[in-house]
Amino acid sequence: MGTVASMRPRGKSGCPMCGKPVMEGHKPFCSARCRQLDLGRWLSGSYAIPGEPATSDDSATPPQEDKDNES
């Protein structure tokens, strides 16, 4: 798994994926390819926003069943 730190450093006008100049139609990226690569990293879980781990809460009440539909 990659990390955000493994991306190239982003300059004032550089693509966050490769560092090339940003193109108007693909901001903040330089091309559709870099935009798709970034999306692929988000979807694969390579990027993660730090936070507390999810835990199951035993005190949560289960969803109520509809009692009107019982015979």
N, C-alpha and C positions, 0 to 999 in steps of 0.2 A: 504494500500500500504506500502510495506517495503522500507527501505532506505539502502543505501550502509553502513551506520554506524551500521546497525543492524547485519551485517555479523561479524563472529568471527574475531578477530585480526589476521592478517597474519604474521606468523613468517618467518624466512629465508627459511625454507623448509617445511612449513605447507600448507595444502590445504586451499584456501580462504573460502571454505564453512564450513568445519568441523574441520580444524586444524590438521588432521592426516597427516602423512608423504606423500609427493608427490610420485606418481608412474610414472616411465619413460613413459609409453604409454599413460598417461592421463594428462601430464603437462598442466597447473599448478595445476591440481586437483589430488585427491587420487584415484578416481574411475570414471567410466562412469556415475554412479548415480549422483555424485556431479557435474560433467560437465553438465548433463542434467538439474539438478536443477537450475544451474546458467543460462543456456540458457532460461529456462522457465521464470525466473525472468526478463530477458531482453525483451523477447517477450510479457510478460504481462504488461510491463511498470512499473514494480516495481523499476527498475533502471532508472534514468534520468540524463542527462547531463545538468547542469544549463545553462540557456541562456535567452535571451530576448523573451518574448512571441511573437508568430507569429501574425501578423496583416494583414488585407487585404489592399491592396494598390489601392485606387480608381483611381490613375493616370495611372495605368498599362493599356496598350492597349489590347483589346480582340484579340484572334487569328483571323487572316485573313481567310475568306472563299475563296475557289477556284472559281473564277468567270468564268473559262473556262467550268465548268460543268453545268452552268445555261442554260436553254432553252429559 
